[in-house]
Amino acid sequence: MTIPTAETLFSLAGVEEHRQDRTRRIGTVLGNRIEASAEYDEALTYAVAHHLLEGAEHAARNQDAESLAWYRQSEAADFHDLTTDTEVGRCLIVQPERAELLQSPLSETAYYLLRPDSARASDATLELVTRAIASATSHGFGPLLKQHSRVICLLDKRKLDETLHSWSLTRLPGTVFTDYTEHPEVLARDLIHEAAHNCLNNALAARQIKLPADVTFFSPWRGTPRPVFGFLHACWAFALTTLYAQKAQLSAGAQAADFFAAYFSRQHGQLMAASDSLTVALPFLADHEIRERIGVAVSTAVAAASVRA
């Protein structure tokens, strides 16, 4: 099964202009000229700009004048020591301690904001991330990560048989929070999953799409009804990781290959269970291009089992 091209799934007119406009607006709010450059491209600058905005707001709420000044004066280039070159461009990679994570009205889950004492990830971790991105790129997901996974916060290292947690926040687009294992392919899966959420959020924002909060569909992943927004997000993200898993199990080591075979089987079944509801849910999306991308991703992932190696 051929994964749909990046042009089919990950490119949408208006999204880049939306990011550029949003970055300019953040710069205006902070009183700082935040601009992309050859080394710090638009996607990385966009992600960092949101850290600066949220950091400034957090500092202001806490009446921390020194931190507020730092967030208002910083730009993407100031974080050079935290970045590393990957196949999708420069990525900013950190390994915050759990005690450094924040809890606030910004998110139901803990999160991390870049700050003056943010430290570069270890060399071993940077190598792991670089290999993970290379794996994702080799299987067709490079354009997705290039645009939507450029600030990576690695949390707890776990074993393959342990639960891996990952998440992203609408107010920190382009940032991924995730646990990880020693297997780069597994990290690639989670980068793809959270980048998918960031991608859809950006598309909805760029096209100014609103979804009804009082319409729900049963989610096989949660085992409970979810609003159409969450249901469509799940279908989109799990479809992409299912397609990646189909490919990754052929190129990963033995342990990771077994992991992906089981993951593919489970996600394929859940996507099939969601397919009928998806047919009803998609028309609530008042944008045929976004509808088409979600539909193509899910139908391709569901069809993948018929030609599974």
Helices and strands as residue ranges (DSSP letters): H 6-9, H 15-30, H 42-61, H 65-73, G 76-82, E 83-86, E 89-94, G 98-100, E 102-104, E 107-111, H 123-138, H 142-148, E 151-157, E 166-167, E 175-180, H 184-206, E 216-219, E 224-227, H 228-251, H 254-281, G 282-284, H 288-303, G 304-307
